[in-house]
Structure formats: C-alpha cells, structure tokens
Amino acid sequence: MSQGPGAPRCRPCPRPGAQFPPQTAARGDAGPGAARRGRPGCLSRRDAGSPPLTAGAGAAAGAGALEVRGGGAGRRLPSGCAEALPSETHVLLRRAAAAEAWPRAAAVRGALRGAPAWRRALPPGPGPGPGPDPGSPPPLPLVPGGFAAPRPPFFAPLPPALRARRLVLGHEHVLALGAAGETYAWGGGRHGQLGHGVLEPEPEPRLVEALAGVPMRELAAGGWHSASVSEAGDLYVWGWNESGQLALPSKALAEERAQAEGAGAGEAELTPRREQPGAEGAEFISIQAFPALLDFPHDLEVSKVGCGSRHTAAVTRDGALYTWGWGKYGQLGHGDNASSDQQRRVDYLRAKGLRAEDVVCGPWTTYVCVLEE
C-alpha cells in the first residue's frame, strides 16, 4: 500500500558498501566504441505522448505508430505492433496473436516478410498473469510461460510459481516484479547486480531478500547495476558503481576530478603530492551487492527509474528528472559530458516549462516523456 508524503521510510537497508565480498578485478562493458560496430536501432513513436524506445526497454502502444530507426533511416512498423524491444541484431515485436523476433536490418528496411527468426503464439485477451493495468497483458519481455529477449535464443522459461507482472533485462542479468511487489533477480552477478549480497551468478529466479516486505512498483536493469522504486516512492540501487551510476561515491570519478583540478591550478606543480586533491583516504564504493536506499534531495519521492549501461535516471513525483553516472556522451542531459556520482536535476526541463512523466534509458542515451505545465 502506498504511503503519502512524510510517511516513514519502509525499512533500513545495509550501509552502502557493507557486508559484501572483497571486490575482484571487474571488466567493464565493451563501451561506446563497440557500439559503433553494432549500435542498436532506436524505436520511437509518432505521437508526442510516448517516449522513444531503445535497447532493453519496451512500452505499450498508444495512439501513435511504432517506428524503427537505424543508420539514418526510419521505417514505421506494421500497425498491429503493440510493443517493440530492440537489440543490436534483432527487434522483438508483440502483435495481437504472437510475439516475434525479426532481424533488425529487415525492420529498418521495412521488410518484415516471410518467417520471423522466432515466434510464440499469444492467447487472446489479457493472458495469464497480472499485467501492469487491469485487463492488460504483461508487457514485454514477458510472454506466456517465460520471457523473450531480442537476441538468440530469444526465449527462456520461468517457474510456474513465479507470477511476474513485469520483467527487465540487463546486460547479463534479469529482474522480475512479482504479483505482490516482490523482487526477483538472476543471471550474472559478478558486479553485485543481483542484490543477493554475493558476486556469484544465480541460474534461477531468486527473491531479493533485502527487499522482502517492501512492495515495489518499478524495476530497472542497467548494464551491470539495478534499481527499484517502492510503492512509497523510495529508490533502491545496487550493483556496479564504477561510473557513479548508483549515486554513491566513486573512486574513478574522484580521481578524474582531482586530475582536472590539478591541471587547472597554476601552482599544481609546486604542491607536494600528498597535499594535492585526490581520492586517498576517502570511502568509495565500487560494488554494492545489497540494495541500498538512496536519499533524494528535499526527501523527494520517486515515481519512475531507468538504467543505462552505466548511468541512471529517475523521475520524481513532482515531475523533475534527475540523472547521474557516466555522462561522456551527453546522456545525463546537463549540457556537458561530465560524469557524476550524485543526483543532478535536469534543469533544462524546468526552464522549458516541462514536467517529466516517464523515463527510458538506452545503453548511452536517455529518453523522457514530458508534459507542458
């Protein structure tokens, strides 16, 4: 049950960075350089009321049609497509009668003819399991009996006892939201992205025990980090924090700031090394293997959250958008390419009189649905 403003926090969480195994050498993602070798296409809608779609995100169809873009070209998808979920190689579509996976190149060319790479029939009506809204089917990537992914092998079964009403895909892990708001996580766990307190993989859906008893309403899975929003509007984060994507102190970003400050100071060469600004002696968090409650400025309550490869975005209930993490490609929306390990409000929206309603993150992009105030 949702709690109003001023209500007490749900429950205490472990101190950020506490009670997890020592960090091992962790490899990063392939990075934007790899994206140029196979960058995901962008799916968008032709109406202003819905955000564009990008890899790892699905959305219900509204009045507008879905469109797939890539390589400077754009094609409108067939009118019967209610949802779409793209990857670097394929586009997963939900039609009235079936979920289908098509090669991305074919979707960009508008050549959805012949047999799809994968197909699974859908039952008529809302289908089994609780959807996000009464009378609606569960959103992609959920399909009857399991979930689909926009890359081979396309389908994975779920235990019959797990009544998932929402599911999100990270680069190596999966999060599911149960019928009662419980959180399940499985897949790769070497960066703590599963929230089980260890850095081991989990082959089957496992309840995130640190969040037991705290009903969630939103989940997001990034490259190697995760986030959830409770019914009370609290934001929890866990996983990899190398770029500050958890809004927890990042050693890498502290060292970058120290180098920038040192380079900009004329007397830097004359300052003894031990007195130069840096990250020595500070407490930093590289991996957060348990969910941590993230405090927001002015005790703001969160309504939506999205995770990119190494950045995070959240919409508050008063319509503000906050972003943090890796910002090299402008994905944080602050007018620069700086990274941040603290939540920063995107002032551009307020300056334009826009209220944020929803947010979707691609690997290195952020899309926000806004309304004029």
C-alpha positions as CSV (number, residue, x, y, z in Angstrom):
1,M,0.0,0.0,0.0
2,S,1.4,3.4,-1.0
3,Q,2.3,5.8,1.8
4,G,1.8,9.5,1.5
5,P,4.4,12.3,1.8
6,G,6.1,12.4,5.1
7,A,5.5,8.7,5.9
8,P,8.3,6.8,7.5
9,R,10.8,5.0,5.2
10,C,10.0,1.4,4.5
11,R,12.9,-0.3,6.3
12,P,16.5,0.2,7.0
13,C,18.9,-1.1,4.3
14,P,22.5,-2.2,4.7
15,R,25.0,0.7,4.8
16,P,26.2,1.3,1.2
17,G,29.2,-0.9,0.6
18,A,28.9,-3.0,3.7
19,Q,28.7,-6.8,4.0
20,F,29.8,-8.0,0.6
21,P,32.9,-9.9,-0.5
22,P,36.0,-8.0,-1.5
23,Q,36.0,-6.7,-5.0
24,T,37.7,-8.7,-7.6
25,A,39.0,-7.3,-10.9
26,A,35.9,-6.5,-12.8
27,R,35.8,-6.0,-16.5
28,G,33.8,-3.1,-17.9
29,D,31.4,-3.1,-20.8
30,A,32.6,-3.0,-24.3
31,G,32.0,0.7,-24.3
32,P,30.6,3.1,-26.9
33,G,33.5,2.1,-29.2
34,A,32.0,-1.3,-29.5
35,A,28.6,0.2,-30.1
36,R,29.8,1.7,-33.4
37,R,30.4,-1.8,-34.6
38,G,26.8,-2.8,-34.0
39,R,24.8,0.1,-32.4
40,P,21.2,-0.7,-31.6
41,G,18.5,0.9,-33.6
42,C,16.1,3.3,-32.0
43,L,12.4,2.7,-31.8
44,S,10.2,5.7,-31.4
45,R,6.5,6.7,-31.6
46,R,4.9,9.2,-33.9
47,D,3.0,10.8,-31.1
48,A,4.4,13.3,-28.6
49,G,2.8,11.5,-25.6
50,S,5.1,8.5,-25.5
51,P,8.9,8.2,-25.1
52,P,11.1,6.6,-27.8
53,L,12.2,3.1,-27.2
54,T,15.7,1.8,-27.2
55,A,17.6,-1.4,-26.4
56,G,16.3,-3.0,-23.2
57,A,13.1,-1.1,-22.9
58,G,9.5,-1.8,-24.0
59,A,6.4,0.3,-23.8
60,A,2.7,-0.1,-24.5
61,A,1.4,1.3,-27.7
62,G,-0.7,4.5,-27.6
63,A,-2.3,6.4,-30.4
64,G,0.9,6.6,-32.4
65,A,2.7,4.0,-34.5
66,L,6.0,2.5,-33.7
67,E,8.9,3.3,-35.8
68,V,12.4,1.8,-36.0
69,R,15.4,3.9,-36.9
70,G,19.0,2.9,-37.7
71,G,21.8,4.1,-40.0
72,G,19.9,7.3,-40.7
73,A,16.9,5.5,-42.0
74,G,13.5,5.1,-40.3
75,R,10.5,2.8,-41.0
76,R,7.1,2.6,-39.5
77,L,6.3,-0.8,-38.1
78,P,3.0,-2.5,-39.0
79,S,0.0,-1.0,-37.3
80,G,-0.7,-4.3,-35.5
81,C,2.6,-4.0,-33.4
82,A,1.7,-3.1,-29.9
83,E,5.2,-3.2,-28.4
84,A,8.8,-3.4,-29.6
85,L,12.0,-4.3,-27.9
86,P,15.3,-3.9,-29.9
87,S,18.8,-5.2,-29.6
88,E,21.9,-4.9,-31.7
89,T,20.8,-7.7,-34.0
90,H,17.0,-8.2,-33.7
91,V,13.7,-6.4,-32.9
92,L,11.2,-8.2,-30.7
93,L,7.6,-7.3,-31.6
94,R,4.3,-8.1,-29.8
95,R,1.4,-8.4,-32.1
96,A,-2.2,-9.3,-31.2
97,A,-1.7,-13.0,-31.8
98,A,2.1,-13.6,-31.3
99,A,5.4,-12.3,-30.2
100,E,8.0,-12.3,-32.9
101,A,11.7,-11.6,-33.4
102,W,12.9,-10.1,-36.7
103,P,16.4,-9.2,-37.9
104,R,17.0,-5.5,-37.1
105,A,18.2,-4.8,-40.6
106,A,14.9,-6.1,-42.0
107,A,12.9,-3.9,-39.7
108,V,14.9,-0.8,-40.7
109,R,14.3,-1.7,-44.4
110,G,10.6,-2.3,-43.7
111,A,11.0,-5.8,-45.0
112,L,9.1,-7.8,-42.4
113,R,8.1,-10.6,-44.8
114,G,8.4,-14.3,-44.7
115,A,9.1,-16.2,-41.4
116,P,10.5,-14.4,-38.4
117,A,13.6,-15.6,-36.6
118,W,11.4,-16.6,-33.6
119,R,7.7,-16.7,-32.9
120,R,5.5,-17.6,-30.0
121,A,1.7,-17.5,-30.1
122,L,-0.1,-15.4,-27.6
123,P,-3.5,-16.2,-26.1
124,P,-6.4,-13.9,-26.8
125,G,-7.4,-11.4,-24.2
126,P,-5.2,-10.2,-21.3
127,G,-3.5,-13.6,-20.9
128,P,-2.2,-15.3,-17.8
129,G,-0.5,-13.5,-15.0
130,P,-1.1,-10.0,-13.6
131,G,-0.5,-7.1,-16.0
132,P,0.5,-3.6,-15.1
133,D,-3.1,-2.4,-15.6
134,P,-6.3,-4.3,-15.1
135,G,-7.3,-6.2,-18.2
136,S,-4.0,-5.7,-20.0
137,P,-1.4,-8.4,-20.8
138,P,2.0,-8.3,-19.1
139,P,4.4,-6.1,-21.0
140,L,7.4,-7.3,-23.0
141,P,9.6,-9.1,-22.5
142,L,7.1,-11.3,-20.6
143,V,5.3,-13.9,-22.7
144,P,3.3,-16.9,-21.7
145,G,5.5,-19.4,-19.9
146,G,8.5,-17.2,-19.7
147,F,10.2,-14.2,-21.2
148,A,11.6,-13.3,-24.6
149,A,14.8,-11.4,-25.4
150,P,15.6,-9.6,-28.7
151,R,18.7,-11.8,-29.3
152,P,19.2,-15.5,-29.6
153,P,18.0,-17.9,-28.1
154,F,15.0,-15.5,-27.8
155,F,13.0,-17.4,-25.2
156,A,13.6,-18.6,-21.6
157,P,11.0,-20.3,-19.4
158,L,10.0,-19.0,-15.9
159,P,9.0,-21.2,-13.0
160,P,5.2,-21.7,-12.9
161,A,5.1,-20.5,-9.3
162,L,6.6,-17.1,-10.3
163,R,3.7,-14.8,-11.2
164,A,5.7,-12.0,-12.7
165,R,3.9,-8.8,-13.7
166,R,7.0,-7.0,-15.0
167,L,10.4,-8.1,-16.1
168,V,13.5,-6.1,-17.2
169,L,16.7,-7.2,-18.9
170,G,20.2,-6.1,-18.0
171,H,23.3,-7.0,-20.0
172,E,23.9,-10.2,-18.0
173,H,21.1,-10.3,-15.5
174,V,17.3,-10.3,-15.2
175,L,14.9,-8.7,-12.7
176,A,11.3,-9.6,-12.2
177,L,8.5,-7.9,-10.3
178,G,6.1,-10.4,-8.6
179,A,2.4,-10.1,-8.2
180,A,2.8,-8.8,-4.6
181,G,5.6,-6.3,-5.5
182,E,8.4,-8.7,-4.5
183,T,11.7,-8.5,-6.4
184,Y,13.5,-11.5,-8.1
185,A,16.9,-11.4,-9.6
186,W,19.0,-14.0,-11.5
187,G,21.8,-14.3,-14.1
188,G,25.3,-12.9,-13.9
189,G,26.3,-11.4,-10.6
190,R,30.0,-10.6,-10.7
191,H,29.2,-6.9,-10.2
192,G,26.6,-7.3,-7.4
193,Q,23.8,-6.5,-9.8
194,L,21.6,-9.3,-8.4
195,G,21.4,-7.8,-4.9
196,H,21.9,-11.1,-3.1
197,G,25.0,-9.9,-1.3
198,V,27.4,-12.1,-3.2
199,L,29.2,-11.8,-6.6
200,E,28.2,-15.2,-7.9
201,P,25.8,-16.0,-10.7
202,E,22.3,-17.3,-10.0
203,P,20.8,-19.6,-12.6
204,E,17.1,-19.4,-11.4
205,P,14.9,-16.6,-10.2
206,R,15.7,-15.8,-6.5
207,L,14.0,-13.5,-4.2
208,V,16.0,-10.4,-3.2
209,E,15.7,-11.0,0.5
210,A,16.9,-7.5,1.5
211,L,13.8,-6.1,-0.1
212,A,11.4,-8.7,1.3
213,G,8.4,-7.0,2.8
214,V,8.9,-3.8,0.8
215,P,6.5,-3.8,-2.2
216,M,8.0,-2.4,-5.3
217,R,6.2,-0.8,-8.2
218,E,9.1,-0.2,-10.7
219,L,12.3,-2.1,-11.7
220,A,15.2,-1.2,-13.9
221,A,18.2,-3.2,-15.0
222,G,21.3,-1.4,-16.4
223,G,24.5,-2.9,-17.9
224,W,25.6,-4.2,-14.5
225,H,23.5,-2.3,-12.0
226,S,19.9,-2.4,-10.9
227,A,17.3,-0.1,-9.3
228,S,13.8,-0.3,-7.9
229,V,11.1,2.1,-6.7
230,S,8.9,1.2,-3.8
231,E,5.2,1.9,-3.5
232,A,6.2,4.6,-1.1
233,G,8.4,6.3,-3.6
234,D,11.8,5.2,-2.2
235,L,14.6,4.4,-4.7
236,Y,16.9,1.4,-4.1
237,V,20.1,0.8,-6.0
238,W,22.7,-1.9,-6.2
239,G,25.4,-3.4,-8.4
240,W,28.4,-1.7,-10.1
241,N,29.3,1.9,-9.3
242,E,32.5,2.4,-11.4
243,S,31.0,5.5,-13.1
244,G,28.9,6.7,-10.2
245,Q,25.7,5.1,-11.6
246,L,24.5,4.2,-8.1
247,A,24.9,7.9,-6.9
248,L,27.4,6.6,-4.4
249,P,31.0,7.8,-4.0
250,S,33.1,6.6,-7.0
251,K,36.9,6.5,-6.7
252,A,37.3,6.7,-10.5
253,L,35.3,9.9,-10.7
254,A,37.1,11.4,-7.6
255,E,40.4,10.7,-9.3
256,E,39.2,12.4,-12.6
257,R,38.1,15.5,-10.6
258,A,41.4,15.6,-8.8
259,Q,43.3,15.4,-12.1
260,A,41.2,18.2,-13.6
261,E,41.6,20.4,-10.6
262,G,45.4,19.8,-10.6
263,A,45.7,20.5,-14.3
264,G,43.7,23.8,-13.9
265,A,45.8,25.1,-11.0
266,G,48.9,27.0,-11.9
267,E,50.7,26.1,-8.7
268,A,49.9,22.4,-9.0
269,E,53.5,21.5,-9.9
270,L,54.7,23.2,-6.7
271,T,52.2,21.4,-4.5
272,P,53.6,18.3,-2.7
273,R,51.9,15.2,-4.0
274,R,50.4,14.3,-0.6
275,E,48.7,17.7,-0.4
276,Q,47.2,17.6,-3.9
277,P,43.4,16.9,-4.1
278,G,42.7,13.3,-4.6
279,A,40.9,10.2,-3.6
280,E,43.3,8.9,-1.0
281,G,41.7,8.1,2.4
282,A,38.2,8.6,1.3
283,E,35.5,5.9,1.4
284,F,34.4,4.8,-2.0
285,I,32.0,2.1,-3.3
286,S,32.9,0.1,-6.4
287,I,30.4,-2.7,-5.9
288,Q,27.2,-2.5,-3.8
289,A,26.0,-6.1,-3.6
290,F,22.9,-5.3,-1.4
291,P,20.1,-2.9,-2.2
292,A,20.8,0.5,-0.7
293,L,18.2,3.1,0.0
294,L,19.2,6.3,-1.9
295,D,18.2,9.5,-0.3
296,F,16.9,12.2,-2.6
297,P,17.3,16.0,-2.2
298,H,14.4,17.5,-0.1
299,D,13.0,14.0,0.6
300,L,11.6,13.8,-2.9
301,E,9.6,10.7,-3.8
302,V,10.4,8.8,-7.0
303,S,7.9,7.5,-9.5
304,K,10.0,6.1,-12.4
305,V,13.5,4.9,-12.9
306,G,15.6,3.9,-15.9
307,C,19.1,2.4,-16.1
308,G,21.5,2.7,-19.0
309,S,24.8,0.9,-19.4
310,R,26.5,3.0,-16.8
311,H,24.1,5.8,-15.9
312,T,20.7,6.1,-14.2
313,A,17.7,8.5,-14.5
314,A,14.8,8.9,-12.1
315,V,11.6,10.9,-12.3
316,T,10.2,12.3,-9.1
317,R,6.5,12.6,-8.3
318,D,6.7,16.4,-8.7
319,G,7.8,16.0,-12.3
320,A,11.5,16.6,-12.0
321,L,14.1,14.5,-13.8
322,Y,17.4,13.5,-12.1
323,T,20.3,11.8,-13.8
324,W,23.7,10.5,-12.6
325,G,26.5,8.2,-13.6
326,W,28.5,8.1,-16.9
327,G,28.0,11.2,-19.0
328,K,30.6,11.1,-21.7
329,Y,28.1,11.1,-24.5
330,G,25.7,13.7,-23.0
331,Q,23.3,11.1,-21.7
332,L,22.8,12.9,-18.5
333,G,21.2,15.9,-20.1
334,H,23.2,18.6,-18.2
335,G,24.6,20.4,-21.3
336,D,28.1,18.8,-20.8
337,N,29.8,15.4,-21.0
338,A,30.7,15.2,-17.3
339,S,30.0,12.2,-15.2
340,S,28.6,12.4,-11.7
341,D,28.2,10.2,-8.7
342,Q,25.5,12.4,-7.3
343,Q,21.9,13.0,-8.4
344,R,21.6,16.1,-10.5
345,R,18.3,17.7,-11.6
346,V,18.0,18.3,-15.3
347,D,17.2,22.0,-15.2
348,Y,16.5,22.2,-19.0
349,L,13.1,20.7,-18.5
350,R,12.1,23.2,-15.8
351,A,13.4,26.1,-17.8
352,K,11.2,25.0,-20.7
353,G,8.1,24.5,-18.5
354,L,8.1,20.7,-19.0
355,R,7.1,18.1,-16.5
356,A,8.7,14.7,-16.7
357,E,6.3,11.8,-16.6
358,D,8.4,8.8,-17.6
359,V,12.0,7.9,-18.5
360,V,13.6,5.2,-20.6
361,C,17.4,4.7,-20.8
362,G,19.3,3.1,-23.6
363,P,22.9,2.0,-23.2
364,W,24.2,5.5,-23.8
365,T,21.0,7.5,-24.2
366,T,18.1,8.8,-22.2
367,Y,14.6,9.4,-23.3
368,V,12.0,11.2,-21.3
369,C,8.3,11.6,-21.7
370,V,7.2,15.1,-20.8
371,L,4.1,17.2,-20.5
372,E,3.8,21.0,-20.7
373,E,3.0,22.5,-17.3
